[in-house]
Amino acid sequence: MNKKNNQELKMDDEKSLMSFLKDPSIMFTEFATGLLVSDKKNLTLSAGKIIQAAIKGNLITQIGIEIVKYRKEGRIKEDYFATNKSRATLYELLKFLDEEIPDEELFSALKSIFFSGISTSSTAYEESLSYEFLQTAKKLSGTEILILKANYEIFKNKNLQDKYLREDMMSSHAERSAWRKVITKQMGYGDLTSIVLKYEKNLELLGLISPRHDVDRFQSEFQTPANFRLTETGVKFCEFITMYGDKTK
């Protein structure tokens, strides 16, 4: 966030934070003022900033609404704001929203990761994971979130688009492209496997799915691992991104 916003928002003061989450108008007001004083050649750019500020403000307000909701339901800690790690995680989330406008899938994942770290059952370990997973999620797209969720659903044997998917893939050996085919179908994208191929490498680099080499003596085969290609980190990551606000949980 910019210096002005940092001065207004006190991350160690819950009252200041909740006030900001309910009405993040500082950012919007700043851009609106810029529009009023700009000349015609800057009008389009300033108008774009106004729209972006409005969207960002809405996203931040959603977080505030959900904090209140989950506290009332007893799903997150009353003193969720108490530790340095939880404050750092929230700061990183707000900072990311100030710099980027995530799509719906990524925004849902980011929120769920944050809330997972401050759930009533969370430990210091989960708080640390929440912070780390937020850094990972910022490097993902909404489509990559959908790929991970599809893999997780097959692994958990939930909400399968084709009831035979998991049974077929867990049978023995299958063609190397089988993972992409099954994931694509589970995502509801039919046979458009190139969509999954496009994002596969990044998921490997982030350690969320098991790596595969294009050239090796097993390149024509794919033996389904226990987690249907999710790494142990990937399984835990998927738990965090689906714990809150996910309709398929």
Backbone bond lengths (Angstrom), bond angles and torsions (degrees), N, CA, C in turn:
res aa  C-N    CA-C-N  psi(-1)  N-CA   C-N-CA  omega(-1)  CA-C   N-CA-C  phi
1 M - - - 1.460 - - 1.529 110.09 -
2 N 1.323 118.32 157.22 1.440 119.60 -177.85 1.524 110.89 -76.07
3 K 1.317 115.48 171.65 1.466 120.04 -173.86 1.521 112.10 -61.39
4 K 1.307 115.34 -38.11 1.469 118.48 -178.58 1.518 110.23 -62.00
5 N 1.334 116.01 -45.22 1.456 119.56 179.89 1.508 111.99 -65.79
6 N 1.341 117.00 -37.53 1.459 120.01 178.79 1.514 111.22 -63.65
7 Q 1.322 117.68 -33.87 1.452 120.78 178.49 1.521 111.16 -69.25
8 E 1.327 116.47 -36.22 1.457 120.95 -177.75 1.527 112.11 -78.17
9 L 1.319 116.27 -34.26 1.453 120.98 -174.92 1.525 110.10 -99.21
10 K 1.327 116.81 116.65 1.462 122.57 179.06 1.522 108.68 -100.02
11 M 1.343 116.15 107.03 1.457 120.48 -174.34 1.523 113.10 -69.87
12 D 1.329 117.93 -15.17 1.466 120.10 178.66 1.523 111.95 -100.24
13 D 1.325 116.38 11.75 1.460 121.52 -179.05 1.522 108.25 -124.82
14 E 1.347 116.99 108.80 1.455 121.06 -176.03 1.521 112.17 -60.84
15 K 1.318 118.13 -39.66 1.459 121.33 -179.32 1.523 110.63 -62.57
16 S 1.340 116.05 -43.96 1.463 120.84 178.62 1.517 110.33 -63.61
17 L 1.328 116.13 -42.37 1.460 120.85 -178.84 1.527 111.79 -63.86
18 M 1.339 117.09 -49.11 1.454 120.46 -177.76 1.525 110.95 -64.88
19 S 1.324 117.02 -34.34 1.460 120.46 176.59 1.522 110.01 -62.49
20 F 1.326 115.94 -41.48 1.459 120.85 178.82 1.525 111.42 -66.70
21 L 1.346 116.64 -42.86 1.457 120.71 -178.28 1.527 111.72 -65.24
22 K 1.342 116.26 -33.00 1.464 119.63 179.28 1.523 112.47 -76.24
23 D 1.342 116.69 -30.16 1.457 119.42 -176.86 1.530 109.92 -151.23
24 P 1.332 116.74 78.56 1.476 120.28 -178.94 1.527 111.21 -78.17
25 S 1.318 116.24 58.85 1.462 120.60 -172.45 1.525 113.05 -83.98
26 I 1.322 117.37 -11.66 1.468 119.42 -179.65 1.514 110.46 -58.29
27 M 1.325 115.86 -48.10 1.449 121.86 -179.06 1.525 110.65 -62.19
28 F 1.327 116.63 -44.60 1.455 121.31 -178.10 1.524 110.65 -65.08
29 T 1.313 116.83 -43.78 1.464 121.10 -178.62 1.519 111.17 -61.68
30 E 1.332 115.42 -39.94 1.467 119.44 -179.52 1.524 111.13 -61.69
31 F 1.339 117.04 -44.55 1.452 120.66 -179.68 1.527 111.26 -70.25
32 A 1.330 117.21 -35.80 1.459 120.89 178.85 1.524 110.39 -63.60
33 T 1.319 116.61 -41.60 1.458 121.19 177.44 1.524 110.37 -61.90
34 G 1.322 116.77 -40.46 1.456 121.46 178.07 1.515 111.67 -60.92
35 L 1.327 116.69 -37.25 1.462 120.91 178.98 1.526 111.19 -66.22
36 L 1.322 116.48 -42.02 1.468 120.57 -176.10 1.524 112.29 -65.82
37 V 1.318 117.86 -31.73 1.465 120.51 -176.32 1.524 112.59 -97.36
38 S 1.331 117.51 -3.67 1.464 119.73 -176.89 1.528 110.90 -79.53
39 D 1.341 114.82 155.04 1.468 117.84 174.80 1.519 109.04 -88.27
40 K 1.319 116.56 178.38 1.458 120.92 -172.26 1.527 112.47 -60.97
41 K 1.325 117.53 -37.15 1.458 119.31 -176.36 1.530 111.68 -67.35
42 N 1.342 116.87 -21.63 1.463 120.39 178.70 1.528 112.12 -99.96
43 L 1.337 116.93 0.56 1.459 120.89 -172.84 1.532 111.96 -62.24
44 T 1.328 116.78 -45.93 1.459 120.69 -178.14 1.518 110.94 -62.60
45 L 1.339 116.73 -45.17 1.460 120.95 179.06 1.522 111.12 -61.11
46 S 1.325 116.43 -45.02 1.461 120.15 -179.24 1.521 111.31 -65.60
47 A 1.332 116.63 -39.06 1.462 119.95 178.19 1.527 110.28 -62.16
48 G 1.346 115.64 -38.13 1.461 119.29 177.30 1.508 111.16 -62.73
49 K 1.334 116.57 -38.68 1.459 120.38 178.52 1.523 111.19 -66.46
50 I 1.322 116.04 -36.03 1.467 120.50 177.67 1.529 109.74 -60.67
51 I 1.321 115.30 -46.76 1.468 119.85 -179.44 1.526 110.19 -62.09
52 Q 1.337 115.86 -45.95 1.465 120.05 179.05 1.524 111.42 -60.22
53 A 1.328 116.46 -42.75 1.458 120.46 -179.68 1.520 111.19 -63.00
54 A 1.330 116.38 -40.31 1.463 120.63 179.19 1.526 110.75 -63.65
55 I 1.341 116.45 -42.53 1.466 120.67 178.87 1.521 110.55 -64.42
56 K 1.329 116.00 -46.60 1.464 120.43 179.41 1.523 111.02 -60.79
57 G 1.337 115.69 -42.81 1.459 119.41 178.93 1.515 111.78 -60.27
58 N 1.318 116.55 -39.39 1.467 121.34 179.21 1.527 110.95 -65.50
59 L 1.333 117.22 -41.32 1.461 121.21 179.71 1.531 110.78 -63.88
60 I 1.325 115.57 -44.06 1.465 119.95 -179.65 1.520 110.72 -65.54
61 T 1.332 116.32 -40.28 1.463 119.93 177.82 1.520 111.09 -62.12
62 Q 1.335 117.54 -37.30 1.465 120.81 177.59 1.517 111.58 -59.12
63 I 1.327 115.86 -39.89 1.476 119.59 178.21 1.516 109.80 -62.23
64 G 1.346 116.71 -44.79 1.462 120.48 179.04 1.512 112.31 -60.49
65 I 1.332 117.07 -42.90 1.465 121.75 179.24 1.525 110.51 -61.83
66 E 1.329 116.16 -42.27 1.459 119.61 -177.93 1.523 112.03 -72.06
67 I 1.322 117.57 -32.56 1.469 120.04 174.71 1.522 109.91 -59.22
68 V 1.330 116.67 -48.17 1.469 121.57 179.09 1.527 109.89 -60.95
69 K 1.335 116.64 -45.25 1.459 122.22 -178.15 1.529 111.39 -61.07
70 Y 1.323 116.74 -50.09 1.462 119.98 -176.56 1.528 112.52 -70.02
71 R 1.320 117.08 -29.36 1.473 119.33 175.53 1.521 110.09 -67.65
72 K 1.312 116.33 -42.58 1.468 119.88 178.61 1.519 111.22 -63.84
73 E 1.321 116.86 -35.96 1.464 121.59 -179.99 1.522 112.49 -79.97
74 G 1.336 116.83 -7.51 1.454 120.56 -179.65 1.515 113.79 75.39
75 R 1.329 116.75 21.62 1.460 120.35 -177.55 1.525 112.72 -90.79
76 I 1.328 117.18 -19.75 1.464 120.19 175.03 1.531 108.54 -126.53
77 K 1.298 115.67 160.00 1.458 121.79 -175.03 1.531 111.63 -66.74
78 E 1.310 115.42 144.45 1.466 119.86 174.66 1.519 110.24 -62.60
79 D 1.335 115.90 -37.79 1.467 120.88 -179.24 1.529 110.60 -101.81
80 Y 1.336 115.55 39.46 1.462 121.26 -177.81 1.523 112.29 -54.89
81 F 1.323 115.09 -20.81 1.455 122.85 -173.04 1.527 112.19 -91.39
82 A 1.350 116.80 2.77 1.462 120.96 -166.22 1.529 114.73 -75.74
83 T 1.328 118.64 -34.97 1.464 120.49 -172.11 1.521 112.36 -95.98
84 N 1.317 114.44 154.75 1.461 119.59 178.56 1.525 111.66 -62.26
85 K 1.345 115.38 -36.60 1.459 119.44 -177.19 1.537 111.21 -67.10
86 S 1.321 117.11 -42.57 1.474 118.96 179.50 1.515 110.77 -67.53
87 R 1.322 117.66 -37.10 1.468 120.29 176.80 1.527 110.38 -66.20
88 A 1.333 116.32 -40.70 1.464 120.42 179.63 1.527 110.85 -64.15
89 T 1.341 116.57 -38.30 1.455 120.76 179.73 1.521 110.63 -65.42
90 L 1.332 116.34 -44.68 1.463 120.07 178.69 1.518 110.75 -64.62
91 Y 1.320 116.66 -40.34 1.465 120.01 178.40 1.524 110.44 -60.33
92 E 1.339 116.72 -45.09 1.461 120.60 -179.94 1.524 110.91 -63.46
93 L 1.329 116.99 -37.12 1.463 120.75 178.05 1.523 110.67 -64.91
94 L 1.330 117.25 -47.53 1.466 121.22 179.84 1.525 111.12 -65.49
95 K 1.323 116.61 -38.54 1.465 121.16 178.84 1.532 110.22 -63.14
96 F 1.321 116.53 -41.88 1.463 120.26 179.23 1.524 110.60 -63.86
97 L 1.343 117.03 -42.44 1.461 120.93 179.78 1.529 111.68 -66.55
98 D 1.327 116.31 -26.86 1.458 120.11 177.67 1.527 111.15 -73.79
99 E 1.340 116.08 -25.49 1.460 121.05 -176.36 1.529 113.30 -100.72
100 E 1.326 116.82 -27.35 1.462 121.42 -175.65 1.538 110.27 -131.85
101 I 1.333 115.13 160.31 1.462 120.61 171.05 1.527 107.09 -117.82
102 P 1.325 117.99 96.86 1.465 120.56 -177.03 1.523 111.54 -72.39
103 D 1.334 116.19 154.59 1.454 118.95 174.41 1.533 109.15 -75.34
104 E 1.316 115.91 176.05 1.466 120.79 -172.66 1.521 113.05 -60.24
105 E 1.335 117.08 -42.08 1.461 120.40 -177.76 1.515 111.43 -65.85
106 L 1.329 116.82 -44.83 1.460 120.04 -179.70 1.518 111.09 -67.54
107 F 1.333 117.44 -42.16 1.460 120.59 179.63 1.528 110.84 -60.72
108 S 1.326 116.78 -42.90 1.465 121.04 177.49 1.513 111.02 -61.01
109 A 1.327 116.95 -41.13 1.464 121.36 179.58 1.527 111.23 -65.74
110 L 1.324 116.82 -43.61 1.468 121.33 179.96 1.527 110.81 -60.65
111 K 1.325 116.35 -45.34 1.472 120.21 179.05 1.518 110.74 -62.00
112 S 1.321 116.33 -45.38 1.460 120.30 -177.52 1.522 111.40 -62.76
113 I 1.329 116.61 -38.54 1.464 120.81 177.48 1.527 110.00 -62.09
114 F 1.326 116.36 -45.85 1.464 119.91 179.38 1.527 111.72 -61.15
115 F 1.330 116.83 -48.56 1.463 120.39 -178.37 1.529 112.02 -66.81
116 S 1.328 117.34 -31.34 1.472 120.23 178.27 1.516 111.11 -62.77
117 G 1.330 116.69 -32.74 1.461 120.64 -179.59 1.510 113.83 -75.64
118 I 1.340 117.20 -17.33 1.465 119.73 -179.25 1.527 111.21 -120.15
119 S 1.339 116.37 18.97 1.466 119.75 177.50 1.528 109.34 -64.16
120 T 1.319 115.94 160.39 1.466 120.20 -177.28 1.519 112.62 -61.37
121 S 1.327 117.33 -23.37 1.467 120.48 -178.73 1.522 112.83 -100.21
122 S 1.332 117.63 0.65 1.461 120.03 -175.48 1.523 112.02 -72.48
123 T 1.314 115.34 146.75 1.461 123.28 177.26 1.527 108.48 -109.63
124 A 1.328 115.98 -178.99 1.460 120.13 176.66 1.529 110.34 -61.19
125 Y 1.329 115.78 -31.27 1.463 121.28 177.57 1.523 110.67 -63.77
126 E 1.340 117.44 -47.46 1.464 120.71 178.47 1.529 111.55 -64.86
127 E 1.322 117.04 -35.24 1.461 119.68 177.24 1.522 110.69 -61.89
128 S 1.335 115.50 -42.62 1.467 119.88 179.05 1.526 110.99 -66.38
129 L 1.336 115.94 -41.12 1.463 119.61 177.32 1.520 111.00 -62.15
130 S 1.320 116.82 -39.94 1.451 121.31 179.69 1.528 110.44 -58.13
131 Y 1.320 115.89 -44.27 1.467 120.40 178.96 1.525 110.90 -63.61
132 E 1.340 115.90 -46.71 1.460 120.11 -178.73 1.522 111.54 -65.91
133 F 1.328 116.72 -42.57 1.463 120.17 -178.96 1.521 111.95 -67.02
134 L 1.327 117.06 -30.21 1.467 119.75 176.91 1.528 109.60 -64.73
135 Q 1.342 116.82 -39.94 1.456 120.25 177.69 1.521 110.60 -63.09
136 T 1.329 116.02 -38.62 1.464 120.48 178.08 1.523 111.05 -66.92
137 A 1.324 116.59 -46.14 1.465 121.35 -176.79 1.526 111.76 -60.50
138 K 1.329 116.95 -32.27 1.465 120.37 -179.76 1.527 111.85 -65.39
139 K 1.330 116.76 -16.21 1.462 121.55 179.44 1.525 112.06 -96.92
140 L 1.326 116.58 7.41 1.457 121.80 -177.87 1.522 111.43 -110.82
141 S 1.319 115.18 159.07 1.461 121.67 172.66 1.524 108.62 -102.84
142 G 1.313 115.90 169.38 1.456 119.70 177.21 1.517 112.00 -61.62
143 T 1.335 116.95 -35.95 1.465 120.24 178.79 1.519 110.90 -65.51
144 E 1.313 117.45 -38.15 1.467 120.51 178.12 1.531 111.00 -66.51
145 I 1.321 116.40 -34.86 1.465 119.85 174.23 1.525 109.90 -62.12
146 L 1.332 116.79 -42.20 1.465 121.08 178.99 1.529 111.24 -64.22
147 I 1.318 117.34 -38.52 1.467 121.17 177.71 1.519 110.34 -62.41
148 L 1.323 116.50 -45.78 1.465 120.65 179.77 1.526 111.18 -63.94
149 K 1.329 116.67 -41.56 1.461 120.08 179.24 1.527 110.86 -64.19
150 A 1.335 116.72 -39.77 1.461 120.40 178.32 1.523 110.39 -62.82
151 N 1.348 116.44 -43.85 1.459 121.05 177.85 1.529 110.73 -61.95
152 Y 1.332 115.45 -40.60 1.469 121.42 -178.80 1.526 110.65 -67.60
153 E 1.325 117.32 -39.37 1.466 120.83 178.85 1.524 111.14 -63.68
154 I 1.337 116.23 -40.84 1.462 119.87 178.56 1.530 109.92 -67.27
155 F 1.327 116.26 -43.49 1.463 121.22 177.30 1.527 111.39 -58.78
156 K 1.331 116.49 -41.48 1.467 121.35 -179.53 1.526 112.45 -85.62
157 N 1.341 116.19 -5.63 1.465 122.28 -178.29 1.527 111.24 59.15
158 K 1.353 115.53 43.04 1.464 121.22 -179.73 1.524 110.64 -119.22
159 N 1.307 116.15 144.55 1.466 122.85 171.38 1.522 113.22 52.10
160 L 1.325 116.42 39.21 1.454 119.31 -177.50 1.527 110.45 -71.40
161 Q 1.340 115.81 132.13 1.452 121.11 177.79 1.532 110.54 -67.98
162 D 1.313 115.80 -30.41 1.459 122.34 177.54 1.526 106.66 -130.03
163 K 1.307 117.83 117.01 1.462 120.81 -173.66 1.519 113.43 -62.89
164 Y 1.338 116.79 -14.82 1.458 120.07 -179.03 1.532 112.67 -95.95
165 L 1.315 116.80 -3.72 1.462 120.30 -175.73 1.522 112.52 -54.62
166 R 1.324 115.94 -58.52 1.453 119.54 -174.44 1.525 110.84 -66.20
167 E 1.316 116.74 -39.31 1.460 121.01 -179.80 1.525 111.05 -60.84
168 D 1.329 116.76 -44.63 1.454 121.38 179.84 1.520 111.73 -64.97
169 M 1.341 116.08 -42.62 1.455 119.45 -175.05 1.523 112.81 -75.03
170 M 1.325 117.74 -25.15 1.454 120.50 -178.63 1.534 111.76 -89.19
171 S 1.334 117.29 1.74 1.460 120.21 -172.73 1.528 112.83 -68.02
172 S 1.302 119.23 -55.30 1.462 121.19 179.00 1.523 108.15 -166.38
173 H 1.326 115.46 -112.32 1.462 119.91 177.41 1.523 110.15 -101.79
174 A 1.304 115.91 148.42 1.458 120.97 177.26 1.518 108.14 -140.45
175 E 1.298 117.06 169.63 1.453 120.06 178.06 1.527 110.21 -59.45
176 R 1.345 114.68 150.89 1.459 120.59 -176.20 1.528 112.27 -56.94
177 S 1.334 116.74 -32.22 1.465 120.90 -177.85 1.528 112.63 -81.41
178 A 1.338 117.69 0.49 1.469 120.73 -174.36 1.520 112.44 -61.13
179 W 1.331 117.09 -39.69 1.469 120.18 -179.10 1.523 110.26 -59.18
180 R 1.328 116.84 -46.80 1.466 120.48 -179.76 1.529 111.04 -63.09
181 K 1.318 116.30 -41.72 1.462 120.52 -179.09 1.525 111.41 -61.87
182 V 1.329 115.57 -45.51 1.463 119.95 -177.64 1.528 110.96 -68.78
183 I 1.329 116.78 -43.57 1.467 120.68 179.33 1.528 110.56 -61.66
184 T 1.325 116.24 -44.86 1.457 120.30 -179.92 1.518 111.44 -60.51
185 K 1.319 116.14 -42.94 1.457 120.28 179.37 1.528 110.45 -65.86
186 Q 1.337 117.01 -40.97 1.462 120.83 179.95 1.529 111.18 -64.78
187 M 1.324 117.15 -32.07 1.463 121.93 177.81 1.526 111.90 -73.16
188 G 1.336 116.55 -13.66 1.453 120.00 -177.61 1.514 113.10 87.61
189 Y 1.344 117.42 17.44 1.456 122.30 -177.42 1.525 112.88 -100.00
190 G 1.319 117.12 14.22 1.458 120.71 176.80 1.509 113.09 63.56
191 D 1.328 116.19 -123.82 1.468 121.50 -177.08 1.526 112.92 -105.57
192 L 1.319 117.67 17.10 1.471 121.08 -177.52 1.534 110.95 -81.60
193 T 1.320 116.27 65.86 1.469 121.28 -175.16 1.524 112.96 -66.36
194 S 1.334 117.59 -20.38 1.467 120.01 179.80 1.524 111.58 -62.38
195 I 1.328 116.31 -25.51 1.471 120.16 177.60 1.520 110.14 -63.36
196 V 1.332 116.40 -44.59 1.461 120.52 178.84 1.525 110.36 -70.43
197 L 1.326 116.60 -41.29 1.469 120.87 179.43 1.525 111.14 -56.80
198 K 1.318 116.75 -38.44 1.468 122.32 -177.91 1.529 111.92 -58.67
199 Y 1.331 117.46 -35.08 1.463 121.00 -173.65 1.530 113.37 -106.58
200 E 1.322 117.13 -4.05 1.463 120.92 -173.83 1.526 112.91 -58.69
201 K 1.322 116.93 -44.82 1.468 120.67 -175.22 1.529 112.22 -63.10
202 N 1.330 117.22 -41.15 1.467 119.12 -179.94 1.524 111.49 -63.58
203 L 1.319 117.27 -38.26 1.462 121.03 178.39 1.529 110.57 -65.92
204 E 1.324 115.65 -33.73 1.461 119.90 175.56 1.534 110.47 -67.46
205 L 1.335 116.01 -47.62 1.467 121.23 -177.32 1.524 111.66 -61.16
206 L 1.318 117.01 -32.14 1.468 121.21 179.37 1.522 112.39 -83.76
207 G 1.329 116.51 -0.81 1.461 120.57 175.94 1.515 114.34 75.43
208 L 1.334 117.26 22.38 1.461 120.55 -177.49 1.529 112.82 -93.80
209 I 1.331 116.53 -27.27 1.461 120.82 173.00 1.521 107.99 -128.48
210 S 1.323 116.50 156.24 1.462 120.79 -176.76 1.525 110.51 -67.80
211 P 1.337 116.40 139.28 1.469 120.06 -178.12 1.525 111.56 -74.43
212 R 1.332 114.83 152.79 1.459 121.14 174.77 1.523 108.27 -137.21
213 H 1.314 115.82 142.16 1.457 120.21 179.45 1.524 109.35 -97.28
214 D 1.302 115.61 140.44 1.461 119.93 -178.05 1.524 112.22 -66.58
215 V 1.324 115.74 -29.46 1.457 119.05 -178.51 1.522 109.83 -125.54
216 D 1.291 116.35 109.03 1.456 122.70 170.47 1.521 108.09 -160.10
217 R 1.298 117.21 174.30 1.465 119.36 -172.49 1.530 112.19 -72.42
218 F 1.365 117.61 -10.13 1.460 120.78 178.03 1.527 111.82 -108.64
219 Q 1.346 116.07 19.13 1.467 118.65 -170.96 1.525 113.52 -63.97
220 S 1.335 118.20 -19.84 1.462 119.45 179.97 1.515 112.56 -92.47
221 E 1.347 116.37 0.26 1.452 119.64 -176.99 1.527 111.45 -122.76
222 F 1.289 115.26 153.61 1.462 120.97 174.24 1.516 108.57 -136.48
223 Q 1.323 116.61 111.43 1.454 119.64 177.23 1.527 107.56 -97.30
224 T 1.315 115.40 121.17 1.462 120.38 -174.23 1.520 111.15 -65.30
225 P 1.330 118.21 120.87 1.461 120.47 176.15 1.525 110.93 -75.11
226 A 1.322 115.58 170.13 1.465 120.43 -175.53 1.524 112.61 -57.03
227 N 1.313 117.35 -35.95 1.470 121.41 -176.99 1.526 112.08 -99.31
228 F 1.328 116.70 19.04 1.466 121.69 -178.07 1.518 110.47 52.24
229 R 1.281 115.61 49.35 1.459 128.35 175.47 1.528 115.10 80.84
230 L 1.292 120.08 -11.78 1.463 120.00 172.22 1.529 109.08 -67.56
231 T 1.327 117.01 137.20 1.456 120.12 171.24 1.527 108.50 -76.19
232 E 1.320 116.82 172.31 1.469 119.07 176.18 1.529 110.20 -60.94
233 T 1.326 115.72 -38.48 1.470 119.70 175.60 1.519 110.39 -64.40
234 G 1.330 116.19 -39.88 1.457 120.79 179.39 1.514 112.69 -62.86
235 V 1.335 116.55 -39.73 1.466 120.77 178.00 1.524 109.94 -62.41
236 K 1.328 116.31 -46.19 1.469 120.35 -179.46 1.524 110.77 -65.47
237 F 1.319 116.13 -39.91 1.459 120.73 177.82 1.524 110.33 -59.74
238 C 1.332 116.30 -43.93 1.466 120.77 179.69 1.528 111.42 -65.29
239 E 1.325 117.30 -34.16 1.466 120.15 175.00 1.517 109.93 -59.93
240 F 1.323 116.06 -43.14 1.461 120.53 -177.67 1.532 112.09 -69.43
241 I 1.333 117.87 -38.04 1.472 118.99 -175.95 1.529 112.43 -80.72
242 T 1.342 117.12 -9.32 1.461 119.39 -179.89 1.538 113.04 -114.26
243 M 1.331 117.18 0.51 1.458 119.80 -174.05 1.521 112.66 -72.07
244 Y 1.324 117.60 -33.97 1.469 121.57 -177.30 1.521 110.45 -124.16
245 G 1.314 115.00 131.77 1.448 120.59 172.73 1.504 115.13 72.78
246 D 1.330 118.26 12.93 1.462 120.03 -179.81 1.520 109.55 -100.17
247 K 1.323 116.59 123.17 1.459 122.03 -176.10 1.523 113.20 -68.99
248 T 1.332 116.64 -20.26 1.451 119.78 -175.80 1.516 113.10 -93.55
249 K 1.334 117.12 -0.54 1.461 120.03 -176.14 1.523 111.06 -67.53
